[in-house]
Amino acid sequence: MTSLSRLRPGRRFCLAGLAGFAIAAVALIAIDRADRAYPPPLDAARELSTEVVDRDGLLLRAFTTAEGFWRLPVRLEDVDPDYINMLIAYEDRRFRSHFGIDPVAIARAFMQLVANGGRVVSGGSTITMQLARLIEPRAGRTVLAKLRQMARALQIERRLSKDEILTLYLTLAPYGGNLEGVRAASLAWFGREPAKLALAEAALLVALPQSPEARRPDRNPAEAETARNRVLERMQRAGLIPESEIARASRSAVNSGRLPMPDLAAHTAEQAQALRPQEQRLSLTLMHGVQSRLEELALETASRLPPKLSLAMVLADGKTGEILASVGSTGYHDAGRSGAIDMTRAVRSPGSTLKPFIYGLAFEDAIADPETLIDDSPADFAGYRPRNFDRGYMGEVSLREALQMSLNVPAVRLLEAVGPQRLLSRLKRGGVTLDLPPGGAPGLAIGLGGAGISLRDLVQLYTAFANEGRAHALRDGVYPLAPTRLPHPVLDGKASWRVGEILSDVAAPQGAPRIPIAYKTGTSYGYRDAWAVGFDGRHVLGVWVGRPDASPVPGISGIATAAPLLFDGFVRAGLKAADFPHRPDGLVVRTRGQLPFALRKFGPRGGPGLASSARDSAPSIVYPPEGARVVLRERNSGGLSPLVIKLQGGAGPYRLIANGIPVERPSRRKTINWTPDGAGASTLTVMDGQGRAASVNVFIDADGF
């Protein structure tokens, strides 16, 4: 057998090459198998914070990971490109060209290490190697650990593109405390998403991951500023940023406080996460800006409310049923007001807010017209004796006036005619079932709040007035496949329009902005709940104020407590007002004189009505009495609080004349609020609709306590 040494040189070289190739092939196969057997733990590193976003993808609220980290998903296109360029230039300028390891950087780092007596001057880690360390952290910085990072970097580069590597790095990099990823860092340190960063902010975010705890701005602002400026200096030496911009950025102060993470729509977000725990991104129908502004309004209002009172607001698109904003309390973390309870879903007595549907049924049945007269005087309905909120009676009024003034007796007369069961049936068409007292058939009291309903359901019913009588089921995205269209109308189109037209002419509460909305208020029995629901041609806003434990709150009312918040809410929401629906074709609007005889007056069960004898007496002022000395509190904003003037007798409308000057506009109510210009003697005169008058002389004192 011929030995290898006896072969010609050419053949020996060929055999050696084949052997080398075989060894290399075996090595590559072994490496490939090892790579497959021990892959980098990329999937384990992909656990992210659950984020709740609005209809446009804007972050409403986020939840920490199981380990307690804020780790928000990020896309490169949503990060400031100047920051990304700065990061690559500072950390790994050959990132786009190397294969996970940068031999040039490693050689430079080794030479600097030798030249400086073993002191580390610069690292040779690439962004891919840093990512390897993030997904598989190890204690210590040994040579073996560095070699392992290199091996992992090669594995990562085989599996991911450069953009994917950079995205994962920007998701996992530490920025101090429990902040991981550039989005969490930008939100915590600057209060906004990283789509657009100032130069100083971008430099700080580049510097933080190298030593996140030592450079935390909230604990070590001086160290953070030094590290930031070091990044800026290198950018200047590299010629990437003009010197003038570097100087300006270096003078910027580092924000030394950590900001809270976005926490909007907390109640809705909590429910969405509880019902869909496997989803990492939860999309809601809410609008970020509208939600934020209404929550600010709730917080501001809380400072003016008595202790333990809360509030709730629901704003919906009446054309689609989508909830645009939902505020469940004065603040989710406001324990003193039971802020964690979502009062938009709590079942409470609705007061007078269901009256519009009673009137709508009467119009639909053609047993009454808005100009039909109806008697508002004491009445007994088989032992049920409703009284008006102010405990007075107006006598004979039109249905238009009765609804606008929310008179109780006329509403009960109409409900007796249309039937309580029929009202409940129509409300069910709107997707709402009232919570009735146990064991009892529906009675006339349901028209004045003798049943339970949630604010969300009430707003859902009121969407009928923006849709020609057909309500839309509300949805907020918590149940993504929830139905929206209800098959049957609550009211026919003509009746719905009549109700909306009447409510659109109700005067705004005192001091409220004048905006084109229709609205109805309600106050539950015992002053437990104050309601206001308003709408334009598209949007419906509902407001509730009260105590979550249902305790009485003397003095609250729909008109005084909830209605001002309703008007402020519409203004604060910032939505473009939508025109009310056009009058339906074929609907004839008539004056009282043009009505058929049977519709001119409404009596029991549609029969002839009787005028109240209260109209035959002249008006009198029962409060304040003649010669009274009245003490009024001075307001913080200046001026005096209003004086409530109470009347008896006469026929509306009533006009108040103070010191010879007419004030306010005529009112059919027998209570009139008057705000004096200042302390001193005043003569108050009230003139009724027939020209009869009554006067008293009083003296106003101011009390500044």
Disulfide bonds with the S-S distance in Angstrom:
none
